[in-house]
């Protein structure tokens, strides 16, 4: 008997629990109602400015015309003074930049009638020319958040800007003691310069930088900067608790680099090898070739073993850690000197000092690490912030300003921050809403949204980018930088301030070069504007600081890909995005390994009380997580908000940051906890896990060694027995095949390139007006996403006589991601069962939905083997029970007018972004030509940071998709459930692992 790979979507399918078996045969639950709980003008021009168009039009009328789905709106609003660059029905695009907590994306913003509605990658950027992060995709919704402050506040009461300016001038004129400016990492050269100029008027001023998820130890070990990592030049990557594809430092930049050496083809049969030592099952760990679970307390020992073996030539051994994996990692690192890279997400200075020494010994400097181009995405100094908190508590701080910083919530010493602020004489926050820190401030001077603002950025030395406003401020807000200029007595506006600053790096005709930089969104001539000061005490190699008591449960606080540190927790798109690993939405949980849950007699959904070292306690449900290190639990940060200004996030999850420990002026995001069963249960809303693959061949994977040896045997193809011998299913059919004469649209998805980040799902949601349904409906298995990322765990089933000695498949499974959407089958099973022909096939291979015909029988969904069709159980628009993006006039501005808002009782699903296909064809027709390959791209493909998704015309022999299919035919190309002979127009490429 040969070894075979067993795939499962979750523990419930692996164990085939009664509840799972019940739901597996009951795809559509019976109907249950939703519970109750659940006119400015350009000066002197007389013409309307494009960015002021929203104000002129008026929110309520515009929203009604955009979002009405019950009946057509028969009123038209004529232009009186039409903005010169706004044409009804024609999109405008503006280059700008999204940056928050290390997540940097150079982007293009699509506007319709002056409304920003979609974010795409900026191809002019050298750092992020392809793809975006999920948070960047969802950021367009933030500008329409009804809960942003509409005016500034003085002592919690609405005020005018004139009053604020007068109050600030008065208070700063008499301030005594230290003046502190607290911010998260600032990568804007002009903002940083302005902060320093603002502080120069005070005798005792300090700009304090901290990050909600600190990288202070990494900076201390590398002269105050993030090393210029380049994963594309590494043959061997060893990562220790660094989720560099998900949340660590600059994941979109790193993903582009990483995947360059992970793609394989008929012409390129080599790839990098990736080792991951980690506690939680992270997105990066899920993509690794060799993954080894370790406890937080073992991290120092693992790095120390690598350090001793690489720098001293000894052997790497750590008690309880996979000896073979460690030995192979050392062997590969040494064999690939100059082409190896070691990274760590630890905030232990000693660990980071050893990692720096390992890279230096391996000759990484100048190859996989470019010392001339460090990253600036993290600058927070733990010691500096801790010192300021102590100074506030001893009364030596006279005034403090908070910019993109909320330490009363997201700092481990939040309680001391709150108590210290009571002793500070004057407190100002630039928060967009009344957050936990702003609620303690004397003045809240609300910053404008980034889509309403000018700014500049330098995420990596020599890579400059710009942000420009795509609409005027919706509310009476003011950009924080303009406030600082006003309070400094500088009459210059921030736009002119940036221009003046950029004169340092632009030579020749400045105006022409500036206009090009604004148009392109970037300036990449090698010039640098950002200056950093090394304020960190040098990191040195020392003994481990993590020594938990024997048998103690070690807890880890980590970031989720969608929610991050919680700054954007009020975004419903991000709350409903399935976590790439757990597939959970709407909240955090206590992730623990299966064996630990069994030993503690806990089942998934059981609520436990987690008591921390400081005796604070939170209660959360248990999620059984395959691959989690034994003896550990993990809880995501960014939850536990209880603010009226964040109604979407209010009451969702619990704040886990108090688990983090502060010692020796540094933060460790681990700690010992006590876990007690409460007896209560709370079901976790998970996507994907309610379907079963019934042991069918859905995903495929193989090894690089087999691929090199015989590429035609790495993919298993289904053959049907006939009287003439085995035959392809597609050769045996009762159907008449379609003849495509003009275009035949299709998609190729490379499972080797898909990292599972989920950016495509948010991009699809924004493009196609997909509603948010909330936790209760997700629990009812009624999520509306047209596209999902299926995550499969897998383990090799070995032949064994003694089953008691077999390895638990959930101990450390492999993971494979598979984007799943409508397959646009040529022999679509949905089309044959629709009694009203609401679903039909186009002449170009697209499975279409005529919403007006659909009567909601749901036969098509029952007959779809891929389970990708979505049914509108409710009217999600204008419905108080779904108060997310389609129930208030302002949020409706994000809706794409090219895609209808579907009503109740309608079936919907992926359309291959047919609106984009039609637009591309019309543009080509107007120029009397055929569409060029690459002109028409679906939203999911455009947002993918690794180009895992390729869309195109399969009748165009020169198209990229045709070349891929021709190259991979008989090797890695396969169709999911090919044996059904539904003939999908979506082709997958087998995943290849580079095992040691």
N, C-alpha and C positions, 0 to 999 in steps of 0.2 A: 504494500500500500504506500503510495507516494504522499509526501507532505502536500497539503493544500492550504490556501489562505482562507480564513474565516473572517467575514466582514459583519460588523454590527453597528447600529447607529447610537446605541446607548446601552447602559447596564440592563434596562428593562427588556430590550430585545435579546441581549446575550443570555439572560436568565429565562426569557419567555414567561414573564410574570402573568398571572391571570388578568390583571388590569390591561397589560399591553395586548394580550391575545384578544381581549374583548374589543379594544379599540381598533385592532388591526382588521377586524371584520365588520367594523361599524364606522366607515369613513365619514359619513355625514351624521352627526348627532341630531336628535330630534330638536325641534325649534324650542328655544328658551328665550324669553324676553330679557333684555338688558336690565339689570337691577339699578335702582336709583343710586346705589353707592358707587356701584361701579362708575402864492400869487405874486411869488416874487418875480421881478423882472430884472433883466440885465440893465444896469444903470445906463440910462440915456438911449437904449436901443429900442425900447418899446416892444421887443420880441420876447416870447416866453423861453426861458432857459430849459433845456431838455431835462435837467435834473429837478426842476420845479414842477414838472408836468403832473406828478401825482397830486400835489397840493391844489393845482388849478382844477383838475378833474373832479376831485372830491372822492373820499374813500367809499362811502356807502353806495353811490351810484355805480362806480366802476366795479366794485366787488359784486354787486347784483348782476351786472351785465356779464361778468366773467364766470360766475359760479352757478348761475341758475341752471338747474337740470330738470325742473318740473315742467317748464314751458318756456318757449323762446321769448327773449326780451325784445319788445318792439319799439323801444325808444333809442334814438341815436343822439349823441352829443357832438355837435360840430365844433371844429376848431375855430376860435376867434383869431388868435395869433399862434399859428402852428410853429412849434419849435423847428428850427431849420434842419436839424438832423434826426427828426423823428418822423417816420413814415408808417402809417397804420398797416399792420400786417407784416412789416419787415423788421427783422431782428437787427439790433446793433450789438457790437461786441466791444468790450473794454478790458484792457490788460490791467491787472492789479495783483495784490499779494495777500494771501491768508497766512497768518502766523499766530499760534497760540501754544504756549508751553512746549516748545520744541517742534511742534507739528508745522513745518514750513511747506507751503505750496505756492509756486508762481502760477497764477490762474488767469483765465479769460472769463468774463461775466457776460452772459447773454441777457439782453434787455429787450422787452417788448413794450412799446408805448411808454418808455422810460421806466418800466418795472423790471428790476433784476429777477430773473426766474430760473437761471441755471448756471452752474459753475463747471468749467471744463479746464483741462490742463493747458498751460501756455507752451506751445511748441518752440517758442523762441528761447526758453530757459534751458541753460545747459545742465542745471541741477534736477529739475522736474519737468522735462519736456513731454513726458507721457504719464498719464494717470494722476489721480489725486487720492488723498486719504478720505475715509468715510466722514470725518469731521469737517473737512473742507467742503465736501459735497453738500453736507447738511447746513453749512454756515449761511447759505442764502436765505434760509428760513428765519434766522435770528434777527434779521433787520425788520421783520414784520411781527416781532414778538410784542404783543399788546401789553406786556407787563414791564416793558422798559420804562424808565422814568420819563415823564413828559416835560418836566421843568426841574430846575435845581431846587434843593431843599436847604433851609436854614432851621436847625433844631427840629427837624422832621416836618416842617411846614413849607408849602410851596412858596417860591420866591422868584423874583426876576433876576436876570443876570447882573443888572446894575447894582442891585442890593448885595448880591454875592461878592462882586468885585469890591464894593465899598467895605463890606465886612472883612474880607480877607486883608485888604490894605490896612485896615485899622488894627486887626489882631496881630498881623505880622510886624507892624510897627512897634508893638510893645512886647513882643515875645521875649522871654528870658529862658535861657537854657539851650539845649541842643535842638536843632531843626533836622529832622530825618525825612528822607524821601524813600518810601518802601515800594519796591516793584518786584514783579517776576522778571525773568530775563528779558532785557531790552536788546534787540538786535538792530534797532534803527539808529544809524549813526547820528542823524540830525536830532532825534529825541534825546539821545544820550548827551549830546553836546548842550542841548537846551536845558536839560536838568542841571548840568554842572554850572551853566551860566546863571540859572535861577538861584542856585545855592550859594553862588559867589558873594551875594550881598549879605550873607549871614556870617558871623564870626565863627560859629561852630555848626558845620553842616556835614551830613553824611548821606550818600546814596547807598541804601542797603538793598541788596538783591537776594531774594530767596526763591526757590522753586518748590512747588507743592510736592513733587517727586524729585528729591534732590540728587544731583550728581556731583556734590561737593568733593567727595573723595577722589573721583576721577580727575577733577580739575587740579586738586592738590598734588596729584602724582604727575601732572603734565604741564606744569608752569602756568596754570590758570586758564588753559584752553582745552577744548576737546580735540584730541589728535585727528589729523586729516585722514581718517580711515577710508580705504578704497577696497571694498569687498570684491570688486570685479577683477582685481589683480591677484587674488588669493586662490591658490590651489587647495589649501587646507585651512579651514576655519574652526577654531575651538572657542566656544562661547560658554561662559559660566554665568547663568542667571541674567543674561542680557537678551531681552526680547527686541532685538534690533529690527525685526520685520513688523512688530506690532506697536510698541509704545516707547522704546528706548531711543533717546536722543533725536534722531531724524529718520524715522522709519521709511518715508516715501523715497528719500534720497538713497538710503541703504538698500531698499528693495530693488530699485533700478540697477544698482551695482551688483547686488547679490545674484540676481537672476541671469545676468550676462554669462556667467560661468555655469549656469544650471540647465540651460537650454541644450538639447541634443537634437541631432538630425542625421539624415543619411550622410551628410558631408562632415558633420562634427560629432564624433562619438567619444567625447571626453567631457568631464564635468568636475567641478570642485567637490571635495568631501567635507561634510559639515558634522562636527561633534557638538552636542549640547548637553551640558551638565546643569540641571535646574531642579527647583523644588516643585513649582506648579507646572501644569501642562500649558505652556505658552504657545502663541502662534508660531514663534520661531522654533521652539522645540518640536512642534508638530511637523515642521518642514525639514527637520534635521535627518541626516542619514543614520546617525547613531545617537541615541538619546539615553542619558543615564540619570535617573532620579536621585537627588541628594537632599539632605536636610540643610537648613540654613547654617546650623552649627558645623556642618561638614565642608562648607564652602571654602573656608580658609585652608583646611587640610588638603583639599583637592588642588587648589591653586599652588599651595606650597609644594605639593608633590610634583606638579608640572614644572615649577620653578627650579626645584632641586635637580630634576632629571634633565632639563634643558640647559641650565646654566652650569650645573655641576657634573653632569654626565651620569648620575645615579639612576636607579630604577624608580618608577612612580608607583607607589602602593599606598592605599588608604584602607584601613579596616572597614569592611562593610560596603565598599564601593567596587563596582565591576572592574576587576583587575585587568581583564582583557581589553576593555574599552580604554582604560587609562594608558596601558602600555602601547596600544595601537595609536592613540593620539600623540604620544611622545615620539614614537617611531615616525609617524607621518610628518610631524612638525620639523623634526631634524632633517628628514629627507627632502623637505621642501623649503629649506632656508632661503629667505628672500622672496618666497611666494607663499608665506604663511601669515596668519593673523590670529591673535588671541584677544578676546574682548570680555569684559566683565561688567555686569550691572550692579555690582556690590557698591555700597556706600561706606565700606571699610577702607580707610586710607592704606592700611597695610596690604590688603588684597590688591588694590590698584597699583601700589608701588611694585609688587611682584609681577603683575601683568605687564607693566611698562618695561621691567627688566627682561622679561621673557621675550617681548617683541624686539627689544634692542639686541638681544643675543641672537635672535633668529634673522637679523638683518632686515626687519620690516621697515625701518626708517628709510625713506627714499623709494620704497617699492609699494608695499601695501599700506603704508602710512606716509602721507606727504607732509613733511614738517612745514613747508612753505604755505600751505593752505589749510590751517586748522578751522574747525567749526566754532561758531559763536552761539549755538542754539541753547546752550546751558551755561549760566554764569553765577548761579546762586551759591552763596557762601554761608554754610550752616553756622559757623562760629560767629560771623558778623551779625546774623539775625538773632541768635540766642543772646548775644551781648546786648543788642538793642532791647530785647524783651526784658532783660534784667534792668536795664537803664530806665525803661518806662516804669517799671515797678518800684524803683527807688526814687522816682520823682525828678530825675535829671533831664528829662526830655520836655521841651517847651512846646513843640509843634511837630506834627507828623502828617505826611501826605501818603496816600495809598493809590498806586496806579497799577491796574491789572493784578491786584494782590488782595487776597482775602484771608489773612492769617488767623482771624477769629474763627475760621472754619477749617482751613486746609493745612494748618500747622500743627504738629503733635503737641505743642504747648499752647493750644488755642485758649485754654482757660487762663493761663498767665497773660496772654495777649489781651484778653478782655479785662482782666483786673488791672493791667498796666495802663490801658487806655483811659481808665477812669482817673488816672493821676497825671495825664497829659493835658496841658491847658488848652490846646487848639488842635483839632483833628479834622482833616479834609479827605474825602474819598472821591475818586473819579469814576466810581462804579456806574455801570449802565442801569442798574437796578439796586434796590435796597437789599444788599446782601448782608451777611452776618457782621462784617466789619463796618460797612456803611451805616448800619443801624446804630453803631456806637459813635459815629462821627458827628461833629457840630455842623459841618456843611457837606452836602453831597453835590458835587458839580459834575453832572452826568456826561460822560464821554460819548461822542457819537459812535455809531457802529462803523466797523472798518469799511463797509461799502459806502459810507457817507463821508469818508475822510481821505486826506492826503497823508502819505507817509513814505518812508524809505526803509530798506532792510538790507542786511548783509549777513546771511546765514553762514556763509563760508568765506574766508578771506579772498577778496578779489571777485566775488560774485554779488553784484548789487542789483536790487530790484526796487520797483516803485509800486505804491498803492495810490489809486486815484478814486475819487468819489464817482459812483455811477448814478447816484441820485442825491438830491439835497436832503438834509436832515428832516426826517418825518416829524419828529417832536422838537421841542425847544431845547435841544441839547447843543453842546459845544465841544469841539475836539479838545482833549486834554492839553495838547500842545499849545493851542490858541489861548487857553486859560493861563498857562504858564507865561506865555508872552505878555499877556495883559497884566498879570500880576508882577511881572518884571519891569513894567513900564516901557516895554518895547512895542511900538506901533506897527511893526511888521506882522503880516499874517503868516501862518505856517507854510503855506504854499511858496511864498517868496523866500521864506527862511530856508526851505529845502533847496530851492534853486540856487540861492547864494552859496549854500554849503557844497553843492555839487560842482560849482565852478572850480573846486580844487582838483577834480578828476576829469573834467572835460576840457579838451584843448581845441583850438580852432574856432569855428563858428558855433558859439555856445547855443544860440536859439535853435539852430537846425539840429544839433546833437541832442538837445533837451527834448525837442518834439519827437525825435526818433525814439529816445529812451522811454518817453511816456507812451508812445504808440506800441513799442515792443514790450514794455513792462520791465525790461532788464537793461543793464549796462555791464558787459562782461569783457572789459578790455584789460583786466588784470589789476585795475586800480582798487584801492581799499580806502574806506572812510572810517571804519569802526576801530576805535582804540580800546584795548582792555588793559586793566592793571592787575597784576598778580598780587592779590590780597590774601593768598592762601599760605598757611604754614606748610612747608614741604612734607610730603607723605614719606614715611619710612617703614621699612619692613620690621614687623614686631609680631609678638605672639597673638593668637586669636583672642578677640574680645568677646566672642560668643561662647559662653559655657553654661548652657542650661542645666538644670538639675536632672539627674538620671530619671528617665521615664516621663519627663515633662513634654507636654504637647507644644510644639513650636508652631507659631502662627506667622504668616506672611501677609503683608498688605501690598497689593499690586494694582496696576492700572488696567482697566478694560480698554479694548481697542476703541469702542464707541464713546463711552462716557469719560474716559481719562481721569483727570483729577476732579471733575465735577463742575468745571467752569461753564460748561454748556449743557448741564443736566436738565435744563428746562426745554430742551429741543426734543419734541416728540418723535421725530424721525430717528434720533439716536437712541432714545429710550426703547423704541420698538425694534431696533436692529438686533438681530440674534447675535449673541456672542459667538465668535468663530469656533470656540472650543466646546463650551457647554450648551450652546444653542439657546441659552436662557435670555429672557427679555424682562424689562420692568423690575429691576431690583438686583440686589446682591444677595449672597448666600454664603454658607460655610462649606467650602469645597473640601472634601476629605476622601482618602483612598477607600476602596471597597472593603478591604480587610479590617481597617480601623472602624468603619461603620458597623461591620458585623460584630466585632469585639465589644463595641459599646452598645450593641443592640439598637442601632439607629437605622432608620430607613429614610430614603429620599423624601423630603417634605416635612420630616420631624423638626420641630422648632427646638433649638438649643439655646441655652444661656451661655454666652461667652464672657467670662470674667477675666479682665486684663490685670497686669502687674500693679497698676495704679488703682485697682479695685473698681474701676468703671466697668459697666457690663452692658452688653447689647444682646438682643435676641433676634436670631435669624434662622431660616430653614436650612437643612442639610442638603447638599447636592453631592451625590457620589460621583467622584471624578476619576476615571481611569488615568493612570500615569502619575497621579499625585504621590509625592514621596511619603513613605510610611512614617507615621508619628507626627505628621504635620497637617495643618489646615491652612486655607487661603481665603481671604476676604478682600473684595475689591473696594478701593476708595471711591470717592465721588458721590456717595449716596447719603441718605439720612438728613435731607433738607426739610426744614419745617417753616419755610417762609411763604407768606402770602404772595410775594413777588415772584415766586417760582411754583405756580400751581401744578404744572406738569410733574415736577420732581417732588412736590410736597408729599411726605409720608411714604416715599418709595425707598425701601431698604433702610440701612443703618450706617452711621459713620464709623468706619473701622480705623481711622487714623490714630486714635488713642492707643492702639496696639503698638505703634512705633515707639521706640525707646530713644531717649536723649541722654547721651553720656559723653564726656570728654569733648564737649562742644561739637558733637556730630550726631547725626540722626541715623538710626538703624531701623529699617522697615520690617523688623521681625521682633518677636517677643514671645514669652511663655504665657500660655493662657490655660484656664480651667474651663472645661465644657461639661454642662449639666443638661440632662434632658428635661424639658418643661412639661411634656405630656400633650402640648398643643401641636397642631399640624398647619402647614401653610403650603399649598401647592405652588410649585415653581412653574411659571409660564415658559415652556420650551417649544421651539419650532422644530420641525423635521422628525422628531422622535415618534410621532404618532403614525408614521407610515412604516411598513415593513417591506424589505426587498425579497422576502421569502426565499433566501438563499440563492437568488438568481444572480447571473453575471452582470453586474452593473458598472463597477469600476475595475480597472485593470492596472497592474503594476508588475515590474520585473526589475532585475538588477542590471547595472552597467556592464558587469562581466558577461552576462548572457547576451546583452545587446551587442556588444563588440563581437562576441563569438558567432552569433547567428541572429541578426536583426529580424529575420522573418519568422522567428519563433517566440518573440517576446510578448506577442498578443495572441490571445485565444479567440479563434473565430468559430462561430456556431455553424454547423453543417447539418442539413436535413437528409435523412436516409430516403433514397428513391430507388426505383427498380434499375436505374442507371448508375447507382452509386451515390456517395455523399455529394450534396449540392448546396450552393448558397441559398438561403431563404428567399432572397430577392428574385431568384430564377423561377420560383414556384408561386404562382399568384392567380387569383380569380379576377384581379383588377386589370383594367386597361391603363397602361402607364400614360402619364401626362407628357405632352410634347411642349417643351419650353422653347419658344422661338426668339424671344428678345432678351430677357434676363432670367436668371435662375439664382435667387438669393440663398445664401447658405452661411454657415458659421463653423469655424474650427476652434475647439477649446483644448489647449495643451495642459494636461494635468501636471506636467512637470514644471510648468510656469506658474500655475495658480497657487498662490500662497494662502488663500482663504481669507483675505483681509475684509471682504464685504463691501468695498467701495462701490462695486457694480450694483449692489442691491439698493443702496441709497441713491445712486445716480438714476437708476430705473424709476425709483419712486418719485424723484423730483421731475423727471422728464414726462412721466405718464400720469400724473395727478392721482397717485395711489394713496388711498386714505389710511390714516392711523386708526386702529380699532381699539386699542387699550388692552390691558392685561386680561380682563375677564373674557374677552373674545378670543385672545390667543389661547387661553386655557380651553376654550370650546373648539380649538383647532380651526379658527376662522380668520387667520391672518390673511392679508390681502396682497402681500408682495408677489409680483409677477415672476420674480426670479429669486432663487434661494441658493445658498452654498451648502450643499450636503456634506457633512463631515462624517467619514466612516473610520471607525477604529478597526484595526485588523491585527491578527496574530496567526502565526503558522501553526496548524494543527498537526502535531507530530504523532506518528504511530507509537503507541506505548502499551506495554502489557500491564504496568502498574499505574492505573489512572490516579492513584493518590499522590504520586510523585510528579504529576504533570504540572507545569507552570500555570499559574492563574493568568488567563489571557488579558485580564484587566490590570495586571500589575504594571506593565509598561508596554502598551500596545503601540503599533505604528499608526499613523494617521494619514488619511488621504482626503483631499478636498475635491469636490466635483460641483461646479456651477450647474444648476438644473433649471431649465426654462422650457417653454413650449418648444417641442422639437420640430414643429412645422412639417409634419410627416407628409410624404407624397401619397401614402395610403392611410390617411388620418382616420383612426377609429372614431373620433368625435364627430366627423362629418356624416358618417353613415347613420347615426342614431338620432340626429337632431330632427324633430318632427316639423320644424318650421324653416329649415335651412338657414338658421342664424349663423352657423359656423360653416365656412365654405373654403374652397381652395382657389387662390388667385392664379392667373396665367403666368405668374413669376415665382411660384413655389411658396407663397406665404399663406399660412392658415389664418383666415380672416374671421372677424366677428362683426356681424351686423347687429348692433345693440338694440335697435328699434324692433327687430324681429324676435329677439329672445324673450321667451315666456317663462323661463326659469325652471324647466323640467329637471335640469341637472343630469340628464342622461349622458351628456358629453363628458362630464367630470367622472361619472361612474365608469365610462368606457376608456378613459385616458390611462394608459399604463404608467405614465410618468407623474401623475398627480400634480399637475401644474396649472390647473384651471381654478379660478377663484370666483366665488358666488357672493354677490352683494345681499347679505341677509337683511341689511338695514339701509336706509338712506343716510349715508355718512355725512352728507353735506346738509347744513342748516338743521342740525339735530343736536339738541343740548346734551344728549347722552354720549356724544362723541365730540367733546369740546376741545379739539386739537388744532387742526389746520384749516378745516372747512366750515367752521361754525362762527367765525367772526370776520367782519368785513376786511380788517387789515390783513389777516393771514391769507385770505383768498387771493391777495395780489401775487402770491407765489405760483399760482396755477398757470399751467402752460395753455395758452389759448388755442394751440394747434391740436390739443387732445381733449375730447369731450369728458365731462364729469359724469360718471355713470350713476344711474339711479338704482333704487332698490329692485331686487328680483332679476338682476342681469348677471350673466356669466361673463367674466373677462379673463384675459391672459395676455402673455407676451405677444406683441404684434410685429416683432423685428423692427420696432420704431418706424412703422410704415410712413409716419408723417415726415421723417427724415429722408426716407427712400424717395417719396414723392417730390419733396423739395429738391433733392439732388437731381432727379430726372428732369424736373422743370427748368432748373438752372442750365443743365446741359442742352435741353431742347431749345432754350432761348438763344444759345450760342451755336445751334445747329451741329451738335456733336453728341457722341455717347458719353455717359458719365465716366470719369477717370477713376481708376482704382484708388481707394483711399479718400475719395470725396464724400462718400456716403458711409458713415460709421454709426453704429448703434450706440446708445448712451452707455451701455455696460462695457462695450469694447473701448470707448473713448476714456472711460474713467479707470481702466485697469492699469495699475502702475508697473506691471510686468509683461504687458502685451500677451497675456494668456489667451485672450479672446480675439479672433480675427474674423471679420465680417466682410463679405464681398460677393461679387457676381461670379458664379461658377461657370458661366458660359464665356466669360472673358479669360482666354487661355493665358493671358499675361498678368492676370490678377494674382495677388499674393496668395489668396485662398486656393486658387487652382494649382499653383506651384506647390503649395504645402501638400495638398491631396495627392498630387502626382508623385511627390517625393516619398510620402509616408504610406502609400497604398501597399498593403501586404506586409507592412512593418508595424507601425504604431497606431495607425488610424483604425478606429472601430466605432460602431454605433451601439448605443445602449439598447439592450433587449432586441438585438438584431433578429432573434429567432421568431419574433412576432410578425416580421415582414411589414412593419408600418413604414419603413423606408424614411427615416428622419433626414432632415436637411441640416442637422447639427451633428458634426463629427468630433469625436474625442480622440486625443492622442495618449497612449499608455504612459503612465508615470514610471520613471526610471530612478532607482535608488543606487547611490554609489557606496555600497557596503564595504567595510574593511575585510 
